[in-house]
Every structure is written in structure tokens, then in C-alpha cells.
Amino acid sequence: MLKTFLFAALAAAGTFSHAQPSWPAKPVTMVNPFAPGGGVDAFGRPLSAYLSKSIGQQFIVENIGGAGGTVGAASAARRPGDGYTFFLGAVHHTIAESLYTKMTYSLTRDFVPITVLAYVPNVVVIHPKYTSINTLADLMAYAKANPGKLNFGSAGSGTIHHLAGELFKTMTGLDLTHVPYKGAGPMMQDLLAGQVDMAFDGMSTSAPQIKSGRLKALAVTTSTRSFAVPNVPTMQEAGLPGYEVTTWYALWAVKGTSKEALDRMYQKTLKALQSPEMKVIWEAQGATAGGETPEKFAVMINSEIAKWAKVVKDAGAKIDN
């Protein structure tokens, strides 16, 4: 009887042990390819905190800025696909596929899609020192009368903030000077200080500055108005039909990551995006949550790469990195 009991107990223990997920067994790194304080941080850091709490292992965000997010992406791509490195990227990386001529990695070859974390409208903002510019029409009239005088900052060459500006220039024929930074955080510091004039920025970093009056919002770049700044018109409403840009932030794994780690990371991330606490954080950034399946996200990535390749070609923009 005793032997039978012990055998049953050991068998149960073995079954229980086998049922426990083996990943992660140590801290996990999430590479953010931009400087601290930008849009990727705004969503990546709350996610890392949620995952650390819900999974029971530490998820650490590592910032590696430079070259429009391609330096950090290349660093992540070189790391082992052992389930302990994930990549916090963005729409910028679908642009980089056609904009940069000498990239050492490929978004579709070296990474595995997990899901979209957030969708955020871009917004055209300008420093209040331009007292005569209060609408998009004012901006276009000023830029036409003063070619080359206005500059716009971005989170780096090849980012959505950069290409949103290039698309604007192509559609309007206006002459604006691009000033790239190593992330949205450093760009915002100089924009608030008046060192750069304007930006086609993500709502997550600009909304607080708009509400405080430190920046003037001229138009949002999505097809509908943003709940974060409902009084700000869309580009179409403001006089530029056909212009539409949306920033999105997402999560990838390094190629070679086990199916167990991929599946668990997706499920835990989806649960995070559906949680009330994350919903509050997302809405404060003017964002809506993603959560697409890896398969649907993969289709979206290919579509975005094709879309931005056309914008890059039409703008004649190329970067030799």
C-alpha cells in the first residue's frame, strides 16, 4: 500500500513538473532601439513591468539608440534566439527596409512577429514662438513664403516622424529642413526649447505638451480625429486630402526562439493589452491597443514595407549606413 501511494505521489509530482512552463528561467531582455523617453519607451516599459509581475521573471528594457532605430535592431538580430532577447520595434523598421542601403539585418529574416502593442496618431506640432501659425493652412502659407526657413525634428532618419515629413513635402511641394535625433525624447527636448521649429510627432510624446500649451497642434495624421485631442482637425479637414500616417509600436522575437517562448510571450502580452491598468496607460498616450495574432501581424508587416517603399521612392530618400 505504501509503495503504491509513493508511486502515485511521484507520478503526480512528475506530471505537475512537466506541466510547468520552462520559459523563462532567467531575466529577459527587451531591446528598445531608441533613446529613453520616446514612444517605444512609453509602451515598452509598462509592458515590461506587467510581464515581470505576471510571469515572475524580470523583463529588462535595454535602450540602444542610433540611425533611426537600426543600430538597436541590428544588435538584437545578432543575439541568440534562445528566448531571452525580444525586440521592441515600430513602424520605423518597415521604412528602414527600403530607406537604408547597407543594413546588416532584415526585419523579415532575422525576427519573428509577436504582435502590435499600440497604434498612435501622429500630430503636426509647432513651437508657440510662431504666433502667426495656428492652422495647417497658416503653416503652408508661411512655408511657401519662406522656403527652407522652417525645420522639422524627428526621432531619427528613417523613422515615421521623418517620412511623415517627407510625405508632407512631396504632397505640398514645400521646402522644410529635416533635423534627425537619436530618439523622440531628445527631439522633444529641443522642440520645447525652440531649437527646432516643428515635428510630425507621435501623439504619445506630444499630447502632454499640447495640453499644457507648450506646443501648438495643427492637425492629426489619421483619417479620424484623436480622442486625446478631439478639437484638433485631421489633415483632410485641415486642407490636405489623401494624407494619412499612423505610428504603431510592436514586439518581435529573435529568429530561432522556441515555440513555447513565442506562444507564452504572445498570450501574456495579449493579456496585458486587455488589462484595465494597461488600458489607462495606453489612453493617456492617445493610443489604442493592438493584439493581432502573429500571423496577422506578419501580413501587416509586409504590407507596411511595401507602402513605405513607395513613399521612400517618391521622396527620393536614401541613407547609406
BATORNU-581753 format. One record per residue: residue number from 0; residue in three letters; x, y, z of N, C-alpha, C in turn; chain. Coordinates in steps of 0.05 Angstrom, whole numbers, m for minus. Each point is the difference from the previous one (the first is absolute). Layout:
BEGIN
     k     r     n_xx     n_yy     n_zz    ca_xx    ca_yy    ca_zz     c_xx     c_yy     c_zz   c
   NUM   ALA        X        Y        Z        X        Y        Z        X        Y        Z   A
...
REM end
This chain:
BEGIN
     k     r     n_xx     n_yy     n_zz    ca_xx    ca_yy    ca_zz     c_xx     c_yy     c_zz   c
     0   MET       17      m24        0      m17       24        0       17       25        0   A
     1   LEU       22        0       17       17       23        2       15        4      m27   A
     2   LYS        9      m22      m12       14        3      m26      m19       11      m21   A
     3   THR      m25       m9        1      m19       10      m20       m5       30        4   A
     4   PHE       m2        8       25       m5       29        6       24       17      m10   A
     5   LEU       25      m10        6       24       15       m7        2        2      m31   A
     6   PHE       m6      m22      m14        1        0      m29      m20       21      m11   A
     7   ALA      m24        0       11      m21       19       m9        9       28        5   A
     8   ALA       11        5       23        9       27        7       22       10      m18   A
     9   LEU       20      m18       m5       22        7      m18      m10        5      m28   A
    10   ALA      m19      m17       m9      m11        4      m27      m14       26       m2   A
    11   ALA      m15        7       20      m15       26        0       20       23        0   A
    12   ALA       21       m3       16       20       22        2       13        3      m27   A
    13   GLY        6      m23      m14       13        2      m26      m18       13      m20   A
    14   THR      m26       m7        1      m19       12      m19       m2       30        5   A
    15   PHE       m1        8       26       m2       29        7       25       15      m10   A
    16   SER       23      m13        4       25       13       m8        1        4      m30   A
    17   HIS      m10      m21      m14        0        1      m29      m19       22      m11   A
    18   ALA      m21        5       15      m20       19       m8        9       29        3   A
    19   GLN       20        4       16        9       28        5       17       10      m23   A
    20   PRO       m5       24       m9       16       11      m22       29        3        7   A
    21   SER       18       m8      m18       28        1        6       12       28       m8   A
    22   TRP      m16       15      m15        9       27       m7      m17       21       13   A
    23   PRO       12       21       11       29        6        2       12      m10       26   A
    24   ALA       25       m8       m1       13      m10       24       20       21       11   A
    25   LYS        1       23      m14       18       21        8      m10       27      m11   A
    26   PRO       11       22        7       m9       26      m10        0        2      m30   A
    27   VAL      m18       15      m12       m4        3      m28        6       29       m8   A
    28   THR       15        4      m21        7       27      m10      m19        8      m23   A
    29   MET      m10       24        1      m16       11      m22       15       24      m11   A
    30   VAL       10       m3      m24       17       22      m12      m18       21      m11   A
    31   ASN        4       25        9      m14       24      m11       21       15      m16   A
    32   PRO       m3        2      m26       21       11      m17       m1       31       m2   A
    33   PHE      m11       13       21        0       29        1        9        9       27   A
    34   ALA        7       26        2        7       11       26      m23        0       19   A
    35   PRO        5        1       26      m22        1       20      m18       25       m5   A
    36   GLY      m26       m4        7      m18       23       m1      m17        2      m24   A
    37   GLY        3      m18      m20      m15        1      m24      m25      m18        1   A
    38   GLY      m12       m4      m24      m25      m15       m1        4      m29        7   A
    39   VAL       22      m13       m8        5      m28        6        1       m4       31   A
    40   ASP       14       19       13        1       m2       30      m28        3       12   A
    41   ALA      m17       17      m12      m26        6       11      m17      m25        2   A
    42   PHE        5      m19      m18      m16      m25        0       16      m24        9   A
    43   GLY       26        0       m6       17      m23        7        5       m2       30   A
    44   ARG        3       22       13        6       m2       29      m24       m9       16   A
    45   PRO      m24       11       m4      m23      m11       14       m4      m30       m6   A
    46   LEU        5       m8      m25       m3      m28       m6       21      m17       15   A
    47   SER       24        9        1       21      m15       14       m6       m3       29   A
    48   ALA      m12       21       12       m7       m1       29      m23      m20        4   A
    49   TYR      m19        0      m18      m23      m19        1       10      m28       m2   A
    50   LEU       17       m5      m20       10      m27       m5       17      m10       24   A
    51   SER       16       18       11       17       m8       23      m18      m10       23   A
    52   LYS      m22       14        4      m18       m6       22      m16      m26       m6   A
    53   SER      m10       m2      m25      m18      m23       m6       15      m26       m6   A
    54   ILE       24        2      m10       15      m24       m7       19       m9       23   A
    55   GLY        9       20       16       17       m7       22       30        0       m6   A
    56   GLN        7       10      m23       28        5       m7        3       29       m8   A
    57   GLN       23       11        3        4       29       m6        2        3      m30   A
    58   PHE      m15       19      m11        2        8      m28       13       28       m1   A
    59   ILE       24        2      m12       16       24        2        1       13      m28   A
    60   VAL       m7       26       m1        2       16      m24       28       11       m3   A
    61   GLU       13       m6      m22       27       10       m6       m2       19      m24   A
    62   ASN        7       26        5       m1       20      m21       27        1      m16   A
    63   ILE       m3       m3      m26       24        2      m18       m8       17      m23   A
    64   GLY        4       26        2       m9       19      m20       19        4      m23   A
    65   GLY       m9       12      m21       17        7      m23      m10       m9      m26   A
    66   ALA        5       17      m21       m7       m6      m28      m29       m9       m4   A
    67   GLY      m18       16       11      m28       m5       m4      m10      m27       10   A
    68   GLY       13      m10       21       m9      m25       11       14      m25      m11   A
    69   THR       18        4      m20       12      m23      m13       24      m10       15   A
    70   VAL       13       16       16       23       m9       17       m9      m20       20   A
    71   GLY      m21        7       15      m12      m18       20      m11      m25      m13   A
    72   ALA      m13        3      m23      m11      m24      m14       21      m19       m8   A
    73   ALA       22       11      m10       23      m17       m9       12      m14       24   A
    74   SER        1       14       23       11      m13       25      m18      m23        8   A
    75   ALA      m26        4        0      m19      m21        8        2      m24      m19   A
    76   ALA        2        6      m26        1      m21      m21       24      m18        4   A
    77   ARG       22       11       11       25      m16        3       m1      m19       24   A
    78   ARG      m20        4       18        0      m15       24      m13      m28       m4   A
    79   PRO        6      m18       18      m11      m27       m3      m30       m1        1   A
    80   GLY      m12      m18      m16      m29       m3        1       m7      m21       22   A
    81   ASP        7        7       24       m4      m19       22      m24        8       18   A
    82   GLY      m15       19       m8      m24        8       15        6       22       21   A
    83   TYR       25       10        1        6       19       20        7       28      m11   A
    84   THR       m5        3      m26        1       27      m12      m24        4      m18   A
    85   PHE      m15       21        6      m22        9      m17        5       28      m10   A
    86   PHE      m14        8      m21        5       25      m13      m25       18        0   A
    87   LEU        3       24       12      m22       19        1        4       20      m23   A
    88   GLY      m12       m7      m23        3       17      m23      m25       16       m7   A
    89   ALA       m1       11      m24      m22       17       m8       m2        1      m30   A
    90   VAL      m19       15       m9       m4        4      m29       25       10      m13   A
    91   HIS       17       14       15       26       10      m11       16      m22      m13   A
    92   HIS       m2      m24       11       17      m22      m10      m10      m11      m26   A
    93   THR      m26        4       m7       m9       m8      m26        9       21      m21   A
    94   ILE        4       25        9       10       21      m18       30       m5       m6   A
    95   ALA       14       m8       21       29       m4       m3        7      m21      m21   A
    96   GLU      m18      m19       m5        6      m21      m19        6       11      m28   A
    97   SER      m12       23       m8        5       11      m26       17       25        2   A
    98   LEU        1       13       23       14       26        2       30       m4        4   A
    99   TYR        8      m20       15       29       m4        6       11      m19      m21   A
   100   THR       23        7      m11       11      m16      m22       19      m22        9   A
   101   LYS       10        2       25       20      m19        9       m6      m12       27   A
   102   MET      m25       m8        4       m8      m12       26       13      m28        4   A
   103   THR        7       m6       24       12      m26        6      m20      m20       10   A
   104   TYR      m25        7        0      m21      m18        9      m25        4      m18   A
   105   SER      m18      m19        2      m26        2      m14      m22       m4       20   A
   106   LEU      m20       17       m1      m22       m2       19      m15      m26       m4   A
   107   THR       m3       m9      m25      m16      m24       m5       17      m26        2   A
   108   ARG       27        3       m3       17      m23        1       10       m7       28   A
   109   ASP        6       21       16       13       m3       25      m18        1       25   A
   110   PHE      m25        8       m4      m19        2       22      m26      m15       m5   A
   111   VAL      m13       m8       22      m26      m14       m2      m21       19       12   A
   112   PRO      m21        6      m14      m21       18       10      m15      m12       24   A
   113   ILE       m5       17       20      m16       m8       23      m28       14       m2   A
   114   THR        0       26        3      m25       15       m3        5       30        0   A
   115   VAL      m21       15       m8        1       29        2       m8        8       29   A
   116   LEU       15       18       12       m6        9       27      m19       24        0   A
   117   ALA        4       19      m19      m16       24        1       m1       14      m27   A
   118   TYR      m22       13       m6       m3       17      m23       m3       29       11   A
   119   VAL       16       18      m12        0       28       10       m1       19      m24   A
   120   PRO      m19       19        0        1       20      m22       25       17        2   A
   121   ASN        9        9      m23       20       21        0      m14       27        1   A
   122   VAL       14       20        8      m13       27        2       21       21       m9   A
   123   VAL       m9       19      m16       18       21       m9        0       21       22   A
   124   VAL       23        4       13        3       19       21       21       21       m6   A
   125   ILE       m4       24       10       19       22       m4        4       15       25   A
   126   HIS       24       12        3        7       15       24      m17       26        1   A
   127   PRO      m10        8       23      m17       23        3       13       27       m8   A
   128   LYS       27       m1       m4       14       25       m8      m11       10      m27   A
   129   TYR      m11      m19      m16      m12        8      m25      m29        8        5   A
   130   THR       m4       24        9      m26       10        9      m20        2      m23   A
   131   SER       10        3      m25      m18        4      m23       m8      m27      m12   A
   132   ILE       11      m22       10       m7      m26      m11      m18      m15       20   A
   133   ASN      m25       m2       m6      m19      m13       17      m17      m22      m13   A
   134   THR        3       m2      m27      m14      m20      m15       20      m12      m20   A
   135   LEU       m8      m23      m12       17      m12      m21        2       19      m24   A
   136   ALA      m22       14       m6        1       20      m22       20       22        6   A
   137   ASP        1        9       25       20       20        7       28      m10       m4   A
   138   LEU        5      m26        8       26      m12       m3        8       m1      m29   A
   139   MET      m18       m9      m17        6       m3      m29        5       27      m13   A
   140   ALA      m15       20        9        4       27      m11       27       11        8   A
   141   TYR        7       m4       26       26       10       10       23      m14      m14   A
   142   ALA       m2      m27       m2       22      m15      m13        3        7      m29   A
   143   LYS      m22        6      m14        1        8      m28       14       27       m3   A
   144   ALA       m6       19       19       12       27       m1       29        0       10   A
   145   ASN        7      m21       15       27        0       12       13      m28       m5   A
   146   PRO        6       m6      m25       11      m27       m6       26       m6       15   A
   147   GLY        1      m23       13       24       m9       14        4       11       27   A
   148   LYS      m18       19        9        4       12       26      m10      m18       23   A
   149   LEU      m22      m14       m5      m10      m18       21       15      m27        0   A
   150   ASN        5      m10       24       11      m27        1      m18      m18       17   A
   151   PHE        2      m26       m4      m15      m19       16       18      m21       12   A
   152   GLY       m4       m6       25       16      m20       14      m13      m27       m2   A
   153   SER       16      m21        3      m10      m27        0       16      m17       19   A
   154   ALA      m10      m24        5       14      m19       18       24      m13      m14   A
   155   GLY        5        8      m25       23      m11      m14       m7       m3      m30   A
   156   SER       20        0      m16       m4       m5      m29      m12      m27       m4   A
   157   GLY      m21       m1      m16      m13      m25       m5      m23       m7       18   A
   158   THR       m4       16       21      m23       m4       18      m26       10      m13   A
   159   ILE      m22       m8       11      m26        9      m10       m2       30        1   A
   160   HIS       12       13       21       m1       29        2       15       13      m24   A
   161   HIS       22      m12       m8       14       10      m23      m16       m4      m26   A
   162   LEU       m9      m24       m5      m14       m6      m25      m27       14       m1   A
   163   ALA      m13        5       23      m25       15        0        6       29      m10   A
   164   GLY       23       11        7        8       26      m10        6       m1      m29   A
   165   GLU       14      m21       m9        6       m2      m28      m25       m3      m17   A
   166   LEU      m19      m15       10      m25       m3      m15      m15       27       m2   A
   167   PHE        1       15       22      m12       27        0       13       17      m20   A
   168   LYS       27        0       m1       14       16      m20       m6       m8      m29   A
   169   THR       m2      m26       m4       m6      m10      m27      m28        8       m9   A
   170   MET      m19       m1       18      m28        6       m7       m5       30       m2   A
   171   THR       15       17       14       m4       29       m1       20       15      m17   A
   172   GLY       23      m12       m5       21       14      m15       15       20       17   A
   173   LEU       m4       m1       27       13       19       18       28       m8        7   A
   174   ASP       17       19        7       28       m4        7        3        2       30   A
   175   LEU        3      m23       13        5       m1       29       26      m15        4   A
   176   THR       15        7       21       26      m13        5       m3      m21       22   A
   177   HIS        9      m24       m5       m2      m21       20       24        0       19   A
   178   VAL       m6       m2       26       20       m1       21       m4      m26       16   A
   179   PRO       17      m21       m5       m3      m25       13       13       m1       28   A
   180   TYR      m12      m15       18       11       m4       27        3      m30        5   A
   181   LYS        9       m8       23        4      m28        7      m24      m11       17   A
   182   GLY      m23       12       m4      m24       m9       14      m19       23        3   A
   183   ALA      m25       m7        6      m21       21        3        5       17       25   A
   184   GLY       12      m12       21        5       14       24       19       24       m4   A
   185   PRO       24       m4      m11       18       22       m5      m12       21      m20   A
   186   MET      m15      m10      m20      m13       19      m18      m19       17       14   A
   187   MET      m17      m11       18      m20       15       14       13       21       18   A
   188   GLN       22       m6       12       14       20       17        7       25      m16   A
   189   ASP       11       m4      m24        8       22      m17      m24       14      m12   A
   190   LEU      m21      m15       m5      m25       13      m11      m12       18       21   A
   191   LEU       m2       m9       25      m11       16       21       17       25        6   A
   192   ALA       27       m3       m5       18       22        4        1       19      m24   A
   193   GLY      m14       m7      m21        0       17      m24       24       m3      m18   A
   194   GLN       16      m21        5       24       m5      m16       m8      m12      m28   A
   195   VAL      m22      m14        0      m12       m8      m26      m28       12        0   A
   196   ASP      m11        3      m24      m25       15       m3      m25      m17        3   A
   197   MET        0      m23      m11      m24      m16       m2        7      m30       m2   A
   198   ALA      m21      m16        1        4      m29       m3      m26      m14       m8   A
   199   PHE        3      m23      m13      m22      m17       m6        1      m23       20   A
   200   ASP       m6        7       25        7      m17       23      m22      m20        6   A
   201   GLY        7      m20       15      m20      m19       10      m16       12       23   A
   202   MET      m25       m6        1      m18       11       21        9       m6       28   A
   203   SER       13      m23        3        8       m9       27       19       20       13   A
   204   THR       18       12      m16       19       19       12       m9       29       m2   A
   205   SER      m18        6      m19       m9       28       m4      m25        7       15   A
   206   ALA      m18      m19        6      m25        7       13        3       15       26   A
   207   PRO       18       m8       18        3       16       25        9       29       m6   A
   208   GLN       17        3      m20       10       27       m6      m21       17      m13   A
   209   ILE      m17      m12      m16      m23       14      m12      m19       10       21   A
   210   LYS       m6      m18       19      m20        6       21       11       22       19   A
   211   SER       26        0        3       12       21       18        5       26      m14   A
   212   GLY       m4        1      m26        4       25      m15       29        4       m9   A
   213   ARG       17      m19        4       28        3       m7        5       m5      m29   A
   214   LEU      m19      m13      m14        1       m3      m29      m28        6      m11   A
   215   LYS       m1        8      m25      m25        5      m14       m5      m24      m19   A
   216   ALA      m23      m12        1       m7      m21      m18      m15       11      m24   A
   217   LEU        8       m7      m24      m13       10      m24      m18      m21      m13   A
   218   ALA        7      m25        1      m16      m21      m12       10      m27        8   A
   219   VAL      m19      m20        2        8      m28        4        2      m13      m27   A
   220   THR       16      m21       m2        6      m12      m26      m17      m25       m6   A
   221   THR      m18       m7       18      m18      m23       m5      m25        9      m14   A
   222   SER      m16      m19      m10      m24        6      m15      m23       11       18   A
   223   THR        2       m5       26      m20       10       19       15       15       22   A
   224   ARG      m15       17       14       13       16       22        8      m19       23   A
   225   SER       18       10       16       10      m16       23      m16        8       25   A
   226   PHE       m7      m20       15      m15        5       25       18       16       20   A
   227   ALA       27       m1       m4       18       14       18       m1       30       m4   A
   228   VAL       m5        9      m25       m2       28       m7      m24        4      m19   A
   229   PRO      m24       m3        9      m23       m1      m18       m5       26      m15   A
   230   ASN       11       22        9       m5       25      m13       20        5      m23   A
   231   VAL       20      m18       m3       20        4      m21      m10      m15      m26   A
   232   PRO       m1       14      m23      m11      m12      m24       19      m20      m12   A
   233   THR      m11      m17      m18       17      m18      m15       14       15      m23   A
   234   MET       19      m12      m12       13       14      m23      m20        5      m22   A
   235   GLN      m18      m19       m5      m20        4      m20      m18       24        6   A
   236   GLU       m9        2       25      m16       22        9       15       27       m1   A
   237   ALA       26       m2        4       16       24        1       10        9      m28   A
   238   GLY       m7      m15      m20        6        9      m27       20      m16      m16   A
   239   LEU        7      m25        9       19      m17      m15      m12      m28       m4   A
   240   PRO      m20       m2      m18      m12      m26       m4       19      m21      m10   A
   241   GLY       m4      m25        9       17      m22       m9       24       m5       17   A
   242   TYR        5       17       20       23       m4       17       m9      m16       25   A
   243   GLU       13      m23        4       m6      m17       23       24      m15       10   A
   244   VAL        7        3       25       23      m14       12       m8       m9       28   A
   245   THR        6      m25        7       m4      m10       27       25      m13       11   A
   246   THR        8        8       24       23      m13       13      m10      m24       15   A
   247   TRP       15      m22       m2       m7      m23       17       26      m11       12   A
   248   TYR       m3      m12       23       23      m12       15       m6      m30        4   A
   249   ALA       20      m16       m1       m5      m29        0       23      m16       13   A
   250   LEU       m5      m25        2       19      m19       13        7      m23      m19   A
   251   TRP       26       m5       m1       11      m22      m16       17      m17       18   A
   252   ALA        5      m25       m8       20      m18       12       23       m3      m20   A
   253   VAL       23       m7       11       22       m7      m18       m5      m27      m13   A
   254   LYS        7       m2      m26       m4      m25      m14       14      m23       14   A
   255   GLY      m14      m23        2       11      m23       14      m13       m4       27   A
   256   THR      m15       20       10      m13       m2       26      m20      m24        0   A
   257   SER       m1      m14       21      m17      m24        2      m29        6       m2   A
   258   LYS      m16      m19      m10      m29        4       m2      m12        5       28   A
   259   GLU       10      m13       20      m10        4       27        3       29        9   A
   260   ALA       24       11       m5        4       28        8      m17       19      m17   A
   261   LEU       m2       m5      m26      m16       17      m18      m29        0        9   A
   262   ASP      m11      m24        4      m28       m3        7       m6       14       27   A
   263   ARG       18       m6       20       m6       12       26        3       30        0   A
   264   MET       20       10      m15        4       29       m1      m24       13      m13   A
   265   TYR      m11      m12      m21      m24       12      m13      m23        0       19   A
   266   GLN       m6      m23       13      m23       m2       17        2       20       24   A
   267   LYS       24        2       12        4       18       22       m2       29       m8   A
   268   THR       10        6      m24       m1       27      m11      m29        8       m6   A
   269   LEU      m15      m19      m12      m28        5       m6      m16        5       26   A
   270   LYS        6      m16       20      m14        4       26        7       28       11   A
   271   ALA       25        8       m3        8       27       10      m15       22      m15   A
   272   LEU       m3       m3      m26      m13       20      m17      m30        2        7   A
   273   GLN      m11      m22        9      m29        0        7       m5        7       29   A
   274   SER       21        5       16       m4        6       28       m9       29        5   A
   275   PRO      m16        5       20       m9       27        6       23       19        6   A
   276   GLU       21      m10       14       22       18        7       15       10      m25   A
   277   MET        4      m18      m19       14        8      m25      m18       18      m17   A
   278   LYS      m25       m5        0      m19       17      m16        2       29        9   A
   279   VAL        2        5       26        3       27       10       26       13      m10   A
   280   ILE       22      m15        1       25       10      m10        0        6      m29   A
   281   TRP      m12      m19      m16       m1        4      m29      m17       25       m7   A
   282   GLU      m23        3       13      m17       23       m6       13       26        7   A
   283   ALA       16        0       21       15       24        8       20        8      m22   A
   284   GLN        8      m19      m16       19        6      m22      m15        5      m26   A
   285   GLY      m26        1        1      m16        4      m25        0      m25      m18   A
   286   ALA        5      m23       12        4      m25      m16      m23      m19        3   A
   287   THR       m3      m17      m20      m18      m23        1       17      m25        0   A
   288   ALA       m9      m21       13       16      m25        3       m1      m16      m26   A
   289   GLY       21      m15       m5        1      m19      m22       m9      m27       10   A
   290   GLY       17      m21       m3       m7      m27        9       m5      m19      m23   A
   291   GLU        6        8      m25       m4      m18      m22       16      m26        4   A
   292   THR       m9      m22      m12       15      m25        1       26        4      m15   A
   293   PRO       20      m17        7       26        2      m15       m4       m3      m30   A
   294   GLU      m19      m17       m9       m5       m3      m28      m11       25      m14   A
   295   LYS      m19       13       13      m11       25      m11       20       22        1   A
   296   PHE       17        1       21       20       20        2       21       m3      m22   A
   297   ALA        7      m25       m7       19       m5      m22      m10       10      m26   A
   298   VAL      m26       m3       m6      m12       11      m24        1       30        0   A
   299   MET       m5       12       23        1       29        2       28       11       m5   A
   300   ILE       20      m14       11       28        9       m4        7        1      m30   A
   301   ASN       m7      m21      m15        6        0      m29      m15       22      m14   A
   302   SER      m25        6        8      m15       22      m12       13       27        6   A
   303   GLU        9        4       24       12       25        8       27        4      m14   A
   304   ILE       15      m21       m3       26        2      m15       m5        9      m28   A
   305   ALA      m20      m11      m13       m7        8      m28      m10       29       m1   A
   306   LYS      m17        8       19      m11       27        0       23       21        3   A
   307   TRP       17       m4       19       21       20        5       22       m1      m21   A
   308   ALA        4      m22      m13       19       m1      m22       m8       19      m22   A
   309   LYS      m26        3       m5      m10       18      m20        5       29        9   A
   310   VAL       m5        6       26        5       27       10       29        8       m2   A
   311   VAL       17      m19        7       29        4       m1        9        6      m29   A
   312   LYS      m11      m16      m19        7        4      m28      m10       27      m10   A
   313   ASP      m25        7        7      m11       25      m10       15       24       12   A
   314   ALA        9       m3       25       15       22       13       29        1       m9   A
   315   GLY       10      m22      m12       28       m1       m8       18       m1       24   A
   316   ALA      m10      m11       22       16       m1       25       16      m27        1   A
   317   LYS       26        2        5       17      m23        4       20        7       21   A
   318   ILE        8      m20       16       20        4       21       21      m22       m3   A
   319   ASP       25        8       m3       22      m20       m1       10       m3       28   A
   320   ASN       m7      m23       13        8       m4       27       23      m20        2   A
REM end
